[in-house]
Structure formats: structure tokens, C-alpha cells
Amino acid sequence: MSHRPALALALSAALLAGCSGAGAVRDDRGDADHAIDMTPYLERDDRREDEGDGGSLERCGDPDDARELQLSTAGAEVEVVVPAEADGDAVGDLEDYRADAGAAPVCWVVVAVDNSRGDEVVDLPRVEVVAADGQRVRLQRASEALAAWADLRPDDDAAATRAVELTASSDGVVGPGDEGEVVFVADADLDGARDARVQLGEGGALVEATG
């Protein structure tokens, strides 16, 4: 008997528990956000093999291009690693899942939060990166990508279970006194990023991370 409905509910619950709704948005015209459809990057590679894009994302994460952008505010120390290495500790299992699902490449970003001296929950509802070309790219939580990748394997209960496990390990909030890492993805090449802007909690200001 298939347990897929129960697993789907578990994945949905995990997403609701940790996800603050950050989508993939690019903004190069002031403060107005312009939605970018992430769907092509969350489909199987063989659906896009003739489109000619995605090559730069295959190489996104060169350790020579990574930047560690930092900010300190409200007692929290935040470091944005952009782009993060696809085989790094925080990302490796997620990248393996993406590849196994046959999904197209993405660019990874890891936000490490040291909230050991903070007194507010850090849930990162908005994280954006200014790419090398000046375009502002709003990141999507890895948990949202995981949900899409799991849907590419609709008859694989083990894959659904693994998606729930990976969501729990890569997404969520960092409470006062805690440390944690939250993983994001982008549908853009983030090599040579200029800087990043991070919102620690709903209603808070975007704070610039530099390095």
C-alpha cells in the first residue's frame, strides 16, 4: 500500500513550519519586485535540453568565486555564503537529491546564523543578493525547491520521506540562544555577487551584508 498521501502531508507540514514564503524574485528597477518563474529550473533537465540555458548554473559554486558576506544586528551574527559549494556540508545532500530527481541546476546560498546572543527569533523571510551585473535576486528557500523536486518522483515514497528529512535539516528558524544554517536557491548565476540584503524577521528592515 502506498503511503504517498501521508508523506505529502508531512512534507507540507514541514514546509509550513519553516517556510516564510520567500520566492525567486529579481528586481533591477528600484524597490518593485518582479516575479521570476522558477518552474523551468524545477523541471527535469530533459524537458529543457534544447533551451541552451542552465550551463552557468552547473558551474555556480566555484569555491574561488564564493563570498562570505556578514552582518551583525539585534544580537545576531549572520553570514551569507554566496554562492555556496554544491558539495559542501550544508548543501551536498540537497544537491544529490536535485540530481537524482533530474531537476535542472540551481545556484545555492547558505545563510549561517549565530543567534546565541540574540533575543529574537530569526526566520529570514527575505534574503536577496545583488549579482555581479547589478541585478537584485530574491532567493527561494531550499524547502520549496525540495517540494517541487519530490513532485518529479511521484511514485517514490522513499524520495518523499527523504525530502521531509532534508527540509528539516536545511530550513526553519533560529531561536534566541541557538545557531543554525538555512539554505536557499536561485535561478540565476550568483558568482561574483556584490552584496546581500537580509530581513531577519517579518516586518523588519532589510539589512545589508558585506564582506
Secondary structure, DSSP 8 states (H G I E B T S, - for coil): ---HHHHHHHHHHHHHHH------EEE-STT--EE---GGGGSBGGGSTTT---HHHHHTT-TTT-EEEEEEETTEEEEEEES--TTSTTTHHHHHHHHHHTB---EEEEEEEE-TT--S-B--SEEEEE-TTS-EEE-EEHHHHHHHHHHTSTT-HHHHHHHHHHHHHH-S-B-TT-EEEEEEEESS--TT--EEEEE-STT--EEEEB-
